[in-house]
Amino acid sequence: MNCHQLAERIERIHPEATARDVARLCLLLSNHLDNMPALDSQAELAQAWHDMGIRLQAATDQHAAMTAELEELAGVAPESFSAEQVWSLIRAIKVQSQVLQLYIGTAVA
Protein backbone atom coordinates (compact mmCIF):
# COMPACT_ATOMS: atom_id res chain seq x y z
CA MET A 1 0.00 0.00 0.00
CA ASN A 2 1.29 3.45 -0.82
CA CYS A 3 0.48 6.79 0.80
CA HIS A 4 -2.13 7.71 -1.81
CA GLN A 5 -4.01 4.44 -1.27
CA LEU A 6 -3.84 4.87 2.49
CA ALA A 7 -5.16 8.43 2.21
CA GLU A 8 -8.08 7.24 0.09
CA ARG A 9 -8.97 4.59 2.67
CA ILE A 10 -8.78 7.11 5.50
CA GLU A 11 -11.00 9.53 3.56
CA ARG A 12 -13.57 6.76 2.98
CA ILE A 13 -13.61 5.88 6.67
CA HIS A 14 -13.70 9.51 7.83
CA PRO A 15 -15.00 11.72 5.00
CA GLU A 16 -15.14 14.71 7.37
CA ALA A 17 -11.36 14.62 7.93
CA THR A 18 -9.45 17.61 6.63
CA ALA A 19 -6.63 17.16 4.13
CA ARG A 20 -4.18 18.08 6.90
CA ASP A 21 -5.59 15.40 9.21
CA VAL A 22 -5.46 12.76 6.46
CA ALA A 23 -1.85 13.68 5.63
CA ARG A 24 -0.86 13.65 9.31
CA LEU A 25 -2.44 10.25 9.85
CA CYS A 26 -0.74 8.82 6.75
CA LEU A 27 2.61 10.05 8.06
CA LEU A 28 2.06 8.76 11.59
CA LEU A 29 0.83 5.35 10.42
CA SER A 30 3.62 4.90 7.89
CA ASN A 31 6.21 5.79 10.55
CA HIS A 32 4.55 3.48 13.08
CA LEU A 33 4.45 0.38 10.89
CA ASP A 34 7.20 -1.58 9.24
CA ASN A 35 4.68 -3.54 7.18
CA MET A 36 2.50 -1.11 5.22
CA PRO A 37 0.83 -3.89 3.19
CA ALA A 38 -0.69 -5.10 6.46
CA LEU A 39 -2.94 -2.04 6.29
CA ASP A 40 -4.74 -3.61 3.34
CA SER A 41 -6.79 -5.42 5.97
CA GLN A 42 -9.57 -3.30 7.47
CA ALA A 43 -8.94 -4.89 10.88
CA GLU A 44 -5.19 -4.14 10.70
CA LEU A 45 -5.85 -0.54 9.68
CA ALA A 46 -8.33 -0.11 12.53
CA GLN A 47 -5.86 -1.58 15.05
CA ALA A 48 -2.93 0.52 13.78
CA TRP A 49 -5.14 3.62 13.84
CA HIS A 50 -6.19 2.85 17.42
CA ASP A 51 -2.60 2.20 18.55
CA MET A 52 -1.36 5.39 16.92
CA GLY A 53 -4.20 7.36 18.48
CA ILE A 54 -3.20 6.15 21.94
CA ARG A 55 0.47 6.99 21.37
CA LEU A 56 -0.38 10.41 19.98
CA GLN A 57 -2.76 11.18 22.85
CA ALA A 58 -0.13 10.17 25.41
CA ALA A 59 2.47 12.38 23.71
CA THR A 60 -0.04 15.24 23.51
CA ASP A 61 -0.87 14.93 27.21
CA GLN A 62 2.82 14.84 28.17
CA HIS A 63 3.47 17.85 25.95
CA ALA A 64 0.64 19.82 27.56
CA ALA A 65 1.93 19.03 31.06
CA MET A 66 5.48 20.01 30.13
CA THR A 67 4.25 23.23 28.52
CA ALA A 68 2.61 24.21 31.81
CA GLU A 69 5.84 23.48 33.71
CA LEU A 70 7.89 25.45 31.20
CA GLU A 71 5.53 28.42 31.45
CA GLU A 72 6.12 28.45 35.21
CA LEU A 73 9.88 28.31 34.66
CA ALA A 74 9.75 31.20 32.21
CA GLY A 75 9.24 33.60 35.10
CA VAL A 76 12.32 32.42 36.99
CA ALA A 77 15.82 33.72 36.38
CA PRO A 78 17.90 30.83 34.96
CA GLU A 79 20.76 31.45 37.38
CA SER A 80 18.42 30.68 40.28
CA PHE A 81 17.08 27.36 38.91
CA SER A 82 16.87 24.56 41.46
CA ALA A 83 17.89 21.00 40.60
CA GLU A 84 14.19 20.12 40.23
CA GLN A 85 13.72 22.92 37.70
CA VAL A 86 16.72 21.72 35.69
CA TRP A 87 15.19 18.22 35.66
CA SER A 88 11.95 19.77 34.39
CA LEU A 89 13.88 21.20 31.47
CA ILE A 90 15.49 17.83 30.76
CA ARG A 91 12.08 16.11 30.85
CA ALA A 92 10.71 18.74 28.48
CA ILE A 93 13.50 18.00 26.00
CA LYS A 94 12.71 14.28 26.26
CA VAL A 95 8.99 14.87 25.62
CA GLN A 96 9.79 17.05 22.61
CA SER A 97 12.05 14.28 21.34
CA GLN A 98 9.23 11.72 21.66
CA VAL A 99 6.79 13.92 19.75
CA LEU A 100 9.37 14.53 17.04
CA GLN A 101 10.03 10.80 16.82
CA LEU A 102 6.34 10.16 16.06
CA TYR A 103 6.56 12.47 13.06
CA ILE A 104 9.97 11.61 11.65
CA GLY A 105 9.78 7.91 12.39
CA THR A 106 13.27 7.38 13.75
CA ALA A 107 14.84 7.34 17.16
CA VAL A 108 16.01 10.78 18.19
CA ALA A 109 19.29 10.87 20.11
PABA-84419 format. One record per atom (N, C-alpha, C): residue number from 1; residue in three letters; y, z, x. Coordinates in steps of 0.2 Angstrom, whole numbers, plus 5000, padded with zeros to 4 digits. Layout:
N
<pos NUM&code ALA&py Y&pz Z&px X>
...
REM end
This chain:
109
<pos 1&code MET&py 4994&pz 5000&px 5004>
<pos 1&code MET&py 5000&pz 5000&px 5000>
<pos 1&code MET&py 5006&pz 5000&px 5004>
<pos 2&code ASN&py 5011&pz 4996&px 5003>
<pos 2&code ASN&py 5017&pz 4996&px 5006>
<pos 2&code ASN&py 5023&pz 5000&px 5002>
<pos 3&code CYS&py 5029&pz 5000&px 5005>
<pos 3&code CYS&py 5034&pz 5004&px 5002>
<pos 3&code CYS&py 5036&pz 5001&px 4996>
<pos 4&code HIS&py 5036&pz 4994&px 4995>
<pos 4&code HIS&py 5039&pz 4991&px 4989>
<pos 4&code HIS&py 5034&pz 4992&px 4984>
<pos 5&code GLN&py 5027&pz 4992&px 4985>
<pos 5&code GLN&py 5022&pz 4994&px 4980>
<pos 5&code GLN&py 5023&pz 5001&px 4978>
<pos 6&code LEU&py 5024&pz 5005&px 4982>
<pos 6&code LEU&py 5024&pz 5012&px 4981>
<pos 6&code LEU&py 5031&pz 5014&px 4976>
<pos 7&code ALA&py 5036&pz 5010&px 4978>
<pos 7&code ALA&py 5042&pz 5011&px 4974>
<pos 7&code ALA&py 5041&pz 5009&px 4967>
<pos 8&code GLU&py 5038&pz 5003&px 4966>
<pos 8&code GLU&py 5036&pz 5000&px 4960>
<pos 8&code GLU&py 5032&pz 5005&px 4956>
<pos 9&code ARG&py 5027&pz 5008&px 4959>
<pos 9&code ARG&py 5023&pz 5013&px 4955>
<pos 9&code ARG&py 5027&pz 5019&px 4953>
<pos 10&code ILE&py 5031&pz 5022&px 4958>
<pos 10&code ILE&py 5036&pz 5028&px 4956>
<pos 10&code ILE&py 5040&pz 5026&px 4950>
<pos 11&code GLU&py 5043&pz 5020&px 4950>
<pos 11&code GLU&py 5048&pz 5018&px 4945>
<pos 11&code GLU&py 5044&pz 5017&px 4938>
<pos 12&code ARG&py 5038&pz 5015&px 4938>
<pos 12&code ARG&py 5034&pz 5015&px 4932>
<pos 12&code ARG&py 5032&pz 5022&px 4929>
<pos 13&code ILE&py 5031&pz 5027&px 4934>
<pos 13&code ILE&py 5029&pz 5033&px 4932>
<pos 13&code ILE&py 5036&pz 5037&px 4930>
<pos 14&code HIS&py 5041&pz 5036&px 4933>
<pos 14&code HIS&py 5048&pz 5039&px 4932>
<pos 14&code HIS&py 5053&pz 5034&px 4931>
<pos 15&code PRO&py 5054&pz 5030&px 4926>
<pos 15&code PRO&py 5059&pz 5025&px 4925>
<pos 15&code PRO&py 5066&pz 5028&px 4925>
<pos 16&code GLU&py 5067&pz 5034&px 4924>
<pos 16&code GLU&py 5074&pz 5037&px 4924>
<pos 16&code GLU&py 5076&pz 5038&px 4931>
<pos 17&code ALA&py 5071&pz 5038&px 4936>
<pos 17&code ALA&py 5073&pz 5040&px 4943>
<pos 17&code ALA&py 5078&pz 5035&px 4946>
<pos 18&code THR&py 5083&pz 5037&px 4950>
<pos 18&code THR&py 5088&pz 5033&px 4953>
<pos 18&code THR&py 5085&pz 5030&px 4959>
<pos 19&code ALA&py 5088&pz 5024&px 4961>
<pos 19&code ALA&py 5086&pz 5021&px 4967>
<pos 19&code ALA&py 5085&pz 5025&px 4973>
<pos 20&code ARG&py 5090&pz 5030&px 4974>
<pos 20&code ARG&py 5090&pz 5034&px 4979>
<pos 20&code ARG&py 5084&pz 5039&px 4979>
<pos 21&code ASP&py 5083&pz 5042&px 4973>
<pos 21&code ASP&py 5077&pz 5046&px 4972>
<pos 21&code ASP&py 5070&pz 5042&px 4974>
<pos 22&code VAL&py 5070&pz 5036&px 4971>
<pos 22&code VAL&py 5064&pz 5032&px 4973>
<pos 22&code VAL&py 5063&pz 5031&px 4980>
<pos 23&code ALA&py 5069&pz 5029&px 4984>
<pos 23&code ALA&py 5068&pz 5028&px 4991>
<pos 23&code ALA&py 5067&pz 5035&px 4995>
<pos 24&code ARG&py 5070&pz 5040&px 4992>
<pos 24&code ARG&py 5068&pz 5047&px 4996>
<pos 24&code ARG&py 5061&pz 5048&px 4995>
<pos 25&code LEU&py 5058&pz 5048&px 4989>
<pos 25&code LEU&py 5051&pz 5049&px 4988>
<pos 25&code LEU&py 5047&pz 5045&px 4992>
<pos 26&code CYS&py 5048&pz 5038&px 4992>
<pos 26&code CYS&py 5044&pz 5034&px 4996>
<pos 26&code CYS&py 5044&pz 5036&px 5004>
<pos 27&code LEU&py 5050&pz 5038&px 5006>
<pos 27&code LEU&py 5050&pz 5040&px 5013>
<pos 27&code LEU&py 5046&pz 5047&px 5014>
<pos 28&code LEU&py 5047&pz 5052&px 5010>
<pos 28&code LEU&py 5044&pz 5058&px 5010>
<pos 28&code LEU&py 5036&pz 5057&px 5010>
<pos 29&code LEU&py 5034&pz 5053&px 5005>
<pos 29&code LEU&py 5027&pz 5052&px 5004>
<pos 29&code LEU&py 5024&pz 5048&px 5010>
<pos 30&code SER&py 5027&pz 5043&px 5012>
<pos 30&code SER&py 5024&pz 5039&px 5018>
<pos 30&code SER&py 5024&pz 5044&px 5024>
<pos 31&code ASN&py 5029&pz 5048&px 5025>
<pos 31&code ASN&py 5029&pz 5053&px 5031>
<pos 31&code ASN&py 5024&pz 5058&px 5030>
<pos 32&code HIS&py 5022&pz 5060&px 5024>
<pos 32&code HIS&py 5017&pz 5065&px 5023>
<pos 32&code HIS&py 5010&pz 5063&px 5024>
<pos 33&code LEU&py 5009&pz 5057&px 5022>
<pos 33&code LEU&py 5002&pz 5054&px 5022>
<pos 33&code LEU&py 5000&pz 5050&px 5028>
<pos 34&code ASP&py 4994&pz 5051&px 5031>
<pos 34&code ASP&py 4992&pz 5046&px 5036>
<pos 34&code ASP&py 4989&pz 5040&px 5033>
<pos 35&code ASN&py 4986&pz 5041&px 5027>
<pos 35&code ASN&py 4982&pz 5036&px 5023>
<pos 35&code ASN&py 4986&pz 5033&px 5017>
<pos 36&code MET&py 4991&pz 5029&px 5018>
<pos 36&code MET&py 4994&pz 5026&px 5012>
<pos 36&code MET&py 4990&pz 5023&px 5007>
<pos 37&code PRO&py 4985&pz 5019&px 5009>
<pos 37&code PRO&py 4981&pz 5016&px 5004>
<pos 37&code PRO&py 4978&pz 5021&px 4999>
<pos 38&code ALA&py 4977&pz 5027&px 5001>
<pos 38&code ALA&py 4974&pz 5032&px 4997>
<pos 38&code ALA&py 4979&pz 5033&px 4990>
<pos 39&code LEU&py 4985&pz 5031&px 4991>
<pos 39&code LEU&py 4990&pz 5031&px 4985>
<pos 39&code LEU&py 4988&pz 5026&px 4980>
<pos 40&code ASP&py 4984&pz 5022&px 4981>
<pos 40&code ASP&py 4982&pz 5017&px 4976>
<pos 40&code ASP&py 4979&pz 5020&px 4970>
<pos 41&code SER&py 4976&pz 5026&px 4971>
<pos 41&code SER&py 4973&pz 5030&px 4966>
<pos 41&code SER&py 4978&pz 5034&px 4963>
<pos 42&code GLN&py 4979&pz 5034&px 4956>
<pos 42&code GLN&py 4984&pz 5037&px 4952>
<pos 42&code GLN&py 4983&pz 5045&px 4954>
<pos 43&code ALA&py 4977&pz 5047&px 4954>
<pos 43&code ALA&py 4976&pz 5054&px 4955>
<pos 43&code ALA&py 4978&pz 5056&px 4962>
<pos 44&code GLU&py 4977&pz 5052&px 4967>
<pos 44&code GLU&py 4979&pz 5054&px 4974>
<pos 44&code GLU&py 4987&pz 5053&px 4974>
<pos 45&code LEU&py 4990&pz 5049&px 4971>
<pos 45&code LEU&py 4997&pz 5048&px 4971>
<pos 45&code LEU&py 5000&pz 5055&px 4967>
<pos 46&code ALA&py 4997&pz 5057&px 4962>
<pos 46&code ALA&py 4999&pz 5063&px 4958>
<pos 46&code ALA&py 4999&pz 5069&px 4963>
<pos 47&code GLN&py 4993&pz 5069&px 4966>
<pos 47&code GLN&py 4992&pz 5075&px 4971>
<pos 47&code GLN&py 4997&pz 5075&px 4977>
<pos 48&code ALA&py 4998&pz 5069&px 4980>
<pos 48&code ALA&py 5003&pz 5069&px 4985>
<pos 48&code ALA&py 5010&pz 5070&px 4983>
<pos 49&code TRP&py 5012&pz 5068&px 4977>
<pos 49&code TRP&py 5018&pz 5069&px 4974>
<pos 49&code TRP&py 5019&pz 5077&px 4973>
<pos 50&code HIS&py 5014&pz 5080&px 4970>
<pos 50&code HIS&py 5014&pz 5087&px 4969>
<pos 50&code HIS&py 5015&pz 5091&px 4976>
<pos 51&code ASP&py 5011&pz 5089&px 4980>
<pos 51&code ASP&py 5011&pz 5093&px 4987>
<pos 51&code ASP&py 5018&pz 5092&px 4990>
<pos 52&code MET&py 5020&pz 5086&px 4990>
<pos 52&code MET&py 5027&pz 5085&px 4993>
<pos 52&code MET&py 5032&pz 5088&px 4990>
<pos 53&code GLY&py 5032&pz 5089&px 4983>
<pos 53&code GLY&py 5037&pz 5092&px 4979>
<pos 53&code GLY&py 5037&pz 5100&px 4981>
<pos 54&code ILE&py 5031&pz 5103&px 4982>
<pos 54&code ILE&py 5031&pz 5110&px 4984>
<pos 54&code ILE&py 5034&pz 5111&px 4991>
<pos 55&code ARG&py 5032&pz 5106&px 4996>
<pos 55&code ARG&py 5035&pz 5107&px 5002>
<pos 55&code ARG&py 5043&pz 5106&px 5002>
<pos 56&code LEU&py 5045&pz 5101&px 4998>
<pos 56&code LEU&py 5052&pz 5100&px 4998>
<pos 56&code LEU&py 5056&pz 5106&px 4995>
<pos 57&code GLN&py 5053&pz 5109&px 4990>
<pos 57&code GLN&py 5056&pz 5114&px 4986>
<pos 57&code GLN&py 5056&pz 5120&px 4991>
<pos 58&code ALA&py 5051&pz 5121&px 4995>
<pos 58&code ALA&py 5051&pz 5127&px 4999>
<pos 58&code ALA&py 5056&pz 5126&px 5005>
<pos 59&code ALA&py 5057&pz 5120&px 5007>
<pos 59&code ALA&py 5062&pz 5119&px 5012>
<pos 59&code ALA&py 5069&pz 5119&px 5009>
<pos 60&code THR&py 5070&pz 5117&px 5003>
<pos 60&code THR&py 5076&pz 5118&px 5000>
<pos 60&code THR&py 5078&pz 5125&px 4999>
<pos 61&code ASP&py 5073&pz 5129&px 4997>
<pos 61&code ASP&py 5075&pz 5136&px 4996>
<pos 61&code ASP&py 5076&pz 5140&px 5002>
<pos 62&code GLN&py 5073&pz 5138&px 5008>
<pos 62&code GLN&py 5074&pz 5141&px 5014>
<pos 62&code GLN&py 5081&pz 5139&px 5016>
<pos 63&code HIS&py 5083&pz 5132&px 5015>
<pos 63&code HIS&py 5089&pz 5130&px 5017>
<pos 63&code HIS&py 5095&pz 5133&px 5014>
<pos 64&code ALA&py 5094&pz 5134&px 5007>
<pos 64&code ALA&py 5099&pz 5138&px 5003>
<pos 64&code ALA&py 5100&pz 5145&px 5006>
<pos 65&code ALA&py 5095&pz 5148&px 5007>
<pos 65&code ALA&py 5095&pz 5155&px 5010>
<pos 65&code ALA&py 5099&pz 5155&px 5016>
<pos 66&code MET&py 5097&pz 5151&px 5021>
<pos 66&code MET&py 5100&pz 5151&px 5027>
<pos 66&code MET&py 5107&pz 5149&px 5027>
<pos 67&code THR&py 5109&pz 5144&px 5022>
<pos 67&code THR&py 5116&pz 5143&px 5021>
<pos 67&code THR&py 5120&pz 5149&px 5019>
<pos 68&code ALA&py 5118&pz 5153&px 5015>
<pos 68&code ALA&py 5121&pz 5159&px 5013>
<pos 68&code ALA&py 5122&pz 5164&px 5019>
<pos 69&code GLU&py 5117&pz 5164&px 5023>
<pos 69&code GLU&py 5117&pz 5169&px 5029>
<pos 69&code GLU&py 5123&pz 5166&px 5034>
<pos 70&code LEU&py 5123&pz 5159&px 5035>
<pos 70&code LEU&py 5127&pz 5156&px 5039>
<pos 70&code LEU&py 5134&pz 5157&px 5037>
<pos 71&code GLU&py 5135&pz 5156&px 5030>
<pos 71&code GLU&py 5142&pz 5157&px 5028>
<pos 71&code GLU&py 5145&pz 5164&px 5029>
<pos 72&code GLU&py 5140&pz 5169&px 5029>
<pos 72&code GLU&py 5142&pz 5176&px 5031>
<pos 72&code GLU&py 5144&pz 5177&px 5038>
<pos 73&code LEU&py 5140&pz 5173&px 5042>
<pos 73&code LEU&py 5142&pz 5173&px 5049>
<pos 73&code LEU&py 5148&pz 5170&px 5051>
<pos 74&code ALA&py 5150&pz 5165&px 5047>
<pos 74&code ALA&py 5156&pz 5161&px 5049>
<pos 74&code ALA&py 5162&pz 5165&px 5049>
<pos 75&code GLY&py 5162&pz 5171&px 5046>
<pos 75&code GLY&py 5168&pz 5176&px 5046>
<pos 75&code GLY&py 5168&pz 5181&px 5052>
<pos 76&code VAL&py 5163&pz 5180&px 5056>
<pos 76&code VAL&py 5162&pz 5185&px 5062>
<pos 76&code VAL&py 5164&pz 5181&px 5068>
<pos 77&code ALA&py 5167&pz 5185&px 5072>
<pos 77&code ALA&py 5169&pz 5182&px 5079>
<pos 77&code ALA&py 5162&pz 5181&px 5083>
<pos 78&code PRO&py 5161&pz 5176&px 5086>
<pos 78&code PRO&py 5154&pz 5175&px 5090>
<pos 78&code PRO&py 5153&pz 5180&px 5095>
<pos 79&code GLU&py 5158&pz 5182&px 5098>
<pos 79&code GLU&py 5157&pz 5187&px 5104>
<pos 79&code GLU&py 5155&pz 5194&px 5101>
<pos 80&code SER&py 5156&pz 5195&px 5095>
<pos 80&code SER&py 5153&pz 5201&px 5092>
<pos 80&code SER&py 5147&pz 5201&px 5088>
<pos 81&code PHE&py 5143&pz 5195&px 5089>
<pos 81&code PHE&py 5137&pz 5195&px 5085>
<pos 81&code PHE&py 5132&pz 5200&px 5088>
<pos 82&code SER&py 5128&pz 5203&px 5083>
<pos 82&code SER&py 5123&pz 5207&px 5084>
<pos 82&code SER&py 5117&pz 5203&px 5086>
<pos 83&code ALA&py 5111&pz 5206&px 5088>
<pos 83&code ALA&py 5105&pz 5203&px 5089>
<pos 83&code ALA&py 5102&pz 5200&px 5083>
<pos 84&code GLU&py 5103&pz 5204&px 5077>
<pos 84&code GLU&py 5101&pz 5201&px 5071>
<pos 84&code GLU&py 5104&pz 5195&px 5069>
<pos 85&code GLN&py 5111&pz 5194&px 5070>
<pos 85&code GLN&py 5115&pz 5188&px 5069>
<pos 85&code GLN&py 5113&pz 5183&px 5073>
<pos 86&code VAL&py 5111&pz 5184&px 5079>
<pos 86&code VAL&py 5109&pz 5178&px 5084>
<pos 86&code VAL&py 5102&pz 5176&px 5081>
<pos 87&code TRP&py 5098&pz 5180&px 5079>
<pos 87&code TRP&py 5091&pz 5178&px 5076>
<pos 87&code TRP&py 5092&pz 5174&px 5070>
<pos 88&code SER&py 5097&pz 5176&px 5066>
<pos 88&code SER&py 5099&pz 5172&px 5060>
<pos 88&code SER&py 5101&pz 5165&px 5062>
<pos 89&code LEU&py 5104&pz 5164&px 5067>
<pos 89&code LEU&py 5106&pz 5157&px 5069>
<pos 89&code LEU&py 5100&pz 5154&px 5072>
<pos 90&code ILE&py 5095&pz 5157&px 5075>
<pos 90&code ILE&py 5089&pz 5154&px 5077>
<pos 90&code ILE&py 5085&pz 5152&px 5072>
<pos 91&code ARG&py 5084&pz 5156&px 5066>
<pos 91&code ARG&py 5081&pz 5154&px 5060>
<pos 91&code ARG&py 5084&pz 5148&px 5057>
<pos 92&code ALA&py 5090&pz 5148&px 5057>
<pos 92&code ALA&py 5094&pz 5142&px 5054>
<pos 92&code ALA&py 5092&pz 5136&px 5057>
<pos 93&code ILE&py 5092&pz 5136&px 5064>
<pos 93&code ILE&py 5090&pz 5130&px 5067>
<pos 93&code ILE&py 5083&pz 5128&px 5066>
<pos 94&code LYS&py 5078&pz 5133&px 5065>
<pos 94&code LYS&py 5071&pz 5131&px 5064>
<pos 94&code LYS&py 5071&pz 5128&px 5057>
<pos 95&code VAL&py 5074&pz 5131&px 5052>
<pos 95&code VAL&py 5074&pz 5128&px 5045>
<pos 95&code VAL&py 5077&pz 5121&px 5045>
<pos 96&code GLN&py 5083&pz 5120&px 5048>
<pos 96&code GLN&py 5085&pz 5113&px 5049>
<pos 96&code GLN&py 5080&pz 5108&px 5052>
<pos 97&code SER&py 5077&pz 5111&px 5057>
<pos 97&code SER&py 5071&pz 5107&px 5060>
<pos 97&code SER&py 5066&pz 5105&px 5055>
<pos 98&code GLN&py 5064&pz 5110&px 5051>
<pos 98&code GLN&py 5059&pz 5108&px 5046>
<pos 98&code GLN&py 5061&pz 5103&px 5041>
<pos 99&code VAL&py 5067&pz 5104&px 5039>
<pos 99&code VAL&py 5070&pz 5099&px 5034>
<pos 99&code VAL&py 5070&pz 5092&px 5037>
<pos 100&code LEU&py 5072&pz 5092&px 5043>
<pos 100&code LEU&py 5073&pz 5085&px 5047>
<pos 100&code LEU&py 5066&pz 5082&px 5048>
<pos 101&code GLN&py 5061&pz 5086&px 5049>
<pos 101&code GLN&py 5054&pz 5084&px 5050>
<pos 101&code GLN&py 5051&pz 5081&px 5044>
<pos 102&code LEU&py 5053&pz 5083&px 5038>
<pos 102&code LEU&py 5051&pz 5080&px 5032>
<pos 102&code LEU&py 5053&pz 5073&px 5031>
<pos 103&code TYR&py 5059&pz 5072&px 5034>
<pos 103&code TYR&py 5062&pz 5065&px 5033>
<pos 103&code TYR&py 5061&pz 5060&px 5038>
<pos 104&code ILE&py 5060&pz 5063&px 5044>
<pos 104&code ILE&py 5058&pz 5058&px 5050>
<pos 104&code ILE&py 5051&pz 5058&px 5051>
<pos 105&code GLY&py 5047&pz 5063&px 5049>
<pos 105&code GLY&py 5040&pz 5062&px 5049>
<pos 105&code GLY&py 5036&pz 5064&px 5055>
<pos 106&code THR&py 5040&pz 5067&px 5060>
<pos 106&code THR&py 5037&pz 5069&px 5066>
<pos 106&code THR&py 5039&pz 5076&px 5068>
<pos 107&code ALA&py 5035&pz 5079&px 5072>
<pos 107&code ALA&py 5037&pz 5086&px 5074>
<pos 107&code ALA&py 5043&pz 5086&px 5078>
<pos 108&code VAL&py 5048&pz 5090&px 5077>
<pos 108&code VAL&py 5054&pz 5091&px 5080>
<pos 108&code VAL&py 5053&pz 5097&px 5085>
<pos 109&code ALA&py 5055&pz 5095&px 5091>
<pos 109&code ALA&py 5054&pz 5101&px 5096>
<pos 109&code ALA&py 5060&pz 5106&px 5096>
REM end
